[in-house]
Amino acid sequence: MNQYGKITATARYLPDKVVTNDDLTSFMETSDEWIASRTGIRQRHIAVEENTSDLCLKVAEKLIAQAAISAEEIDFIIVATMSPDYTCPSVACMVQGQLGAHNAMAFDISAACSGFVYALTTAEKFIQGGMQKGLVIGGEKISKLLDWNDRGTSVLFGDGAAGVLLEASSEPGILKMSLEADGQRAQSLTSGYHNSQNVFEMEEKDSYLQMDGRGIWNFALNDVTKSLKKFTADEPVVDYYLFHQANKRIIEKMARKLKEPIEKFPMNLMNYGNTSAASIPILLDELVEQQVLQLGGNQTVCLTGYGGGLTWGNLLVQL
């Protein structure tokens, strides 16, 4: 009998420290009005002592507690992140070890702000292949990648993690998927660059996150919107669109291009900023907590991520 992945639990974790736009004015030339009018962001959470794996572990612990299962029942852990603790080991392996999920395979996916969509698509294939339970987490400590003297990037991002428990079901949960990439525009968003001059010498260069803001803006409004229109063309009803939370004005413009009411595009970026791979699952968990979305309620939502790579992707999910 065929089996499919179904989201049976959601969870999120945000670090305690909140940094408002007004807080940023103490060390950079900016203002709450300047940031909010351009992005919609009012504040963000910043991890002071915690690293990415710590944030993801909190989410994993919440997920297994909600589901009332043991860590040993988990078959896989996939973490989407562009800000791992180390190049090796993966964040997922660190979570697996600390969680005690000894039977789970574990690995990270690096697709920037599209990471959670890429990871959930991958997880679905493992469930279809016979696995029963897996954790899919998007987690980021973007604050450690930023040049806090660069107003163009540092005001945009925040830290956090969120994820889902995906379990085998006889009924499809992920109805449709589409993943895309364009490496020819890779320089639109970069982070952590190291230039090897020779085999014995490494020179660090441009290691902070750098972004072509206008290029990403055009990419979202043109490529991503075109992809999403095609993706949803034959779908009679999408109850909600859960977009990557990067910029309020981008989401509003995309809603108009799709000719859908803005009420179908919930936003929380004003509270968290751009949390990259964590943004979609953070929003999903908040909506479940608020009972706007109900797991097992047969609502149809479209998850859309886009970011560095360039990468973008859409998932149609029945909750």
N, C-alpha and C positions, 0 to 999 in steps of 0.2 A: 504494500500500500504506500502511495506517495505521502510524504510529509513535508510540511512547510514551517517556516519560522513565524512565530507570533510573539509580539511584545507583551509580556505578562507583568512587568514591573518597571518603574522609572525612578530615578533618584538623582540628586544634585548635591554638590558641596561647594560653597564659596568661602574663601578665607575671611577672617574677621575684619581685617583692616579695610575701611572704606575711604577712598580718596575722592573728594568732590572736585568739581571744576575750580571752585574758589580756592581749594587747597593748593592747586597747581600754580596759582598766581603768586604764591610766596617765593617761587624760584624760577619762574619763566614768564615771559611777556605774553600773557593771554588773558582771557576773561571768560566767565560763565556764558555770557551772551555770545561771544565769538564761537565757542565750541558748540553750544547747544543749537545755535541757529544754523550751523553748517552740517551737524551730524545727528542732533537729537540726544546726544550723550550728556548726562548730568553728573554721573559719578561712575566709579569702577571699584572692584575689589582687588586688593594687591596682597599677594602672599609674601610675608616678611621672612619667616623661618622655614616654611614648608616648601617643598619642591613639587614637581609635577607628579611624581609617583605617590607622594603623600595625599595629594588632592584626589587622585584616582582610587587609591586604597579606600578612602572614606566612602566614595561612591559605591565601590564593590561591596563593602561591608553593609551598607544600607540596602543594596539590592537583594543580597542573600537573606538578610533579616526580614525584609518585607515578604519574600517568597517562602520563608520558613523552611529553607533547605540548608544542607551543609555544603561547605566549600568543596568537599570531595565529589559532589555531584556535578560540578562544573566541568564541561568538556573542553571549552576554549575561552580564552580571554584575548580580545583584540582592543588595543588602545590606539586611537587616532590622536596624533600630536605632532607639532612642529617644534616643541620645546622640551625634549626629553631630558632626564637627569644626566644621562651619559649617551654617547654614541652607541656604546655597548656596556652593560646589558640593556635590553629594551625596558621601557616602563612596564609593559605587560608582564614580563618575566619577574620584575620586582614585585608587582602586585600579586602575582601568582604565589610567590614564595611567602610573602607576608600574610596573605590571606589563608594559606594552607590548602590551596586548591591543587593538590599534588597530582591529580589525574588530568589536569587541563594543559593543553598546549597553549603557547602564548607568544604573541608578536605584536609589533607596532606597525601602523600605516602612516606614512607621511604624505599627506595631500593638502596640507595647510587648512584653509577654512572649508574645504570640501571633504575633509577627512572623515567626519562622522558618516556622511552619505556613502563614501567609498567603503568604510568599515562595515556598515550595516548590510550593504550589498554583498560583501565577501562573506559575512557571517551567515547569510541566508543560504549560500551555497553549501556551507558545512552542515547546516541542518538538513538540507535536501539530500546530502550524502549519507545521512544516518545518525549524526550526532544529536543529542537530546537537549542540552542546555548550554548557553554561552553568555558571557558578559561582553557587551560592546560599549566602550567608554570613550568619550572625547574629553581630553584634559590638557590644559595649557597653563604654563607660567610664562606668559609673554613678557611680563615686566622685566625679566632678566635678559631679554633680547634687545631691549630698547636703549637708545641714546636719549636720556632724559633732558638733554639740551635741544633736542630736535622737536620743535612744536608740531611739525607736520605729521609725525607718527606717534609720539609718546602720549598725546591726549586721547588717542583713539582706542587703546587696548586695555584689557583687564584680564585677571586671572580667574580660573574656575574649572570645574569638572562636572560632568553629568553623564548618565548612561542608561542603558536598558538591559533587562534580562530577556533574552530571546529563547523561546522554548519550542520544541517540536509540537506541531498541531496537524490535524487532518484537514483543517481549513486554511487556505492561503491568508497570510497577513501582509506580505509584501506583494502587491499586485503587479507592479511594473517598475522597471528601472532603466536608467540611462546615465552613463558615465562618459565624460569627454575630457580631453586635454589638448593643450597647444604649447609644446615646449619651445616653439619659436619665439614666444613672448615671455620666456622664463625670467628675463631681467625686470619684469614689471614689479615683482616682489621678491626680495632676496633676504636671507639671514644666515649668519654663521659662516661666511665665506673664508676659506683658507687657501692661499696661493702657494703651491709647492715649487720653490725655486730649483731645488735639486733633492736628491734622495735623502740627504743628511740635514736639510734645513727647511723649516717651515716658517713662512712669513704671514702673519695675520693681517688681513686687509678687509675693510668694509664688513666687519663681523656683525655690526648692529643691523637690526631690521631696517631695510630701506624699501620704499614703495613709491611707485609712480602713481600718485593719487588720481590724476586725470585719466591715465591709461586704464586703471582698475574701474573707474567710474564708467567709462565708455564700454569696457568689456562687459560689465554687469548689465547695462541698459541695452546693449546690442546683442552680443553673443548669448548671454544667459537667458535673456528674455525671449529671443528667437527659439532657443532650445526648449524652453518651458512651454511656449505656445504650441510647438509641434508635439511635445510630450503629452499635453492635456487636451489636444484637439478632439479626440474621440471619447473623452471622459464626460459623461452626462452631469455629474455633480462632484465637486471638490468642496468639502465642508470648510476646510481651513488650509491656508498655505503657510507653512513654517519655514521662513527664509532664514538664511544666515544673517545674523544681526550685526551688520556693519555700519549702516547709515540710514537714518529715517527717510531722507529725501530719495534715496535710491529705491527703497521699498515702496514709497508712495508713487513714484514714477512707474515702477514695474507693474503695480496694481492697475494704474490707468491704462498702460499698454495692453494688459491682459483683459481689460474691460470687466474687472471684477470689483465689488465693493471693498473699500479699505478695511471694513470690519472683518473680512476673511483673512487679514494679514496681521495677526497679533504681533506686538513688539514689546521687548523688555530691555532694549539696548540702552535706554535712558538710565537704567540702574546698574548695568554691568559693562558697558562699552562693548568692544569687539573682543570676544573670547575665542575667536578662531574655531577650532574643531569642537569646542565645548558649547558654542552658542546655540545650535539647534537642539541638542538634548536638554540644555538648561531650560529653554523655552518650552519644550515638550513636557518636562516634569512640572514646571509651574502651572501649565494649563491643566494637567491631570490633577494636581493638588487643588486648583481652583474649581474643579469639576466642569470646566469648559469642555474638556475632553474626558471620555470615560473608556478605560480599557475594557474591551469586550462589548463596547457599545455600538459597534459597526459603523462608526464615523470614518470617513475617508479624508486623509490629510496628505498633502504633497510636501515633502521635505526637499528643499533646494539649497545646495551649498555651492559656493564659488570662491576661488582665491588663488594663491600662489601656485605656480606650476607652468603655465596656468592650468587650473583644473576646475571642472564644474560637473554637477550631476543632480539628477532628480530621482526621487523615490515616491511612488504612490503606495500608501500604507493604509490598510484597514485595521483600525484599532479594536 
